[in-house]
């Protein structure tokens, strides 16, 4: 098996975990979709901020690895 495929599988697993661990904010019944308001400015802190940036980085890494796998394979 190609090493880039193994790395891509690990990155995809970590990306799924990081997305699932993120806080959803509020449920659908109180969101903007059904007439709710924002309720003020909200900043990400600590683990939530780390998961947010980790998801972006892992997503970018997954896309780059996908392109590499297509070019090599």
GIFEN-V367488 format. One record per pair of residues at least 24 apart in sequence whose C-alpha atoms are under 7 Angstrom apart, sorted by the first residue. I is the first residue (numbers start at 1). GAP is how many residues later the second one is. D is the distance in whole Angstrom. If there is no record, write none. Layout:
i gap d
I GAP D
I GAP D
//
This chain:
i gap d
4 61 7
4 65 7
8 54 6
8 57 6
11 47 6
11 51 6
12 50 7
15 40 6
15 43 6
15 44 7
18 33 6
18 37 6
19 36 6
22 26 6
22 29 7
//
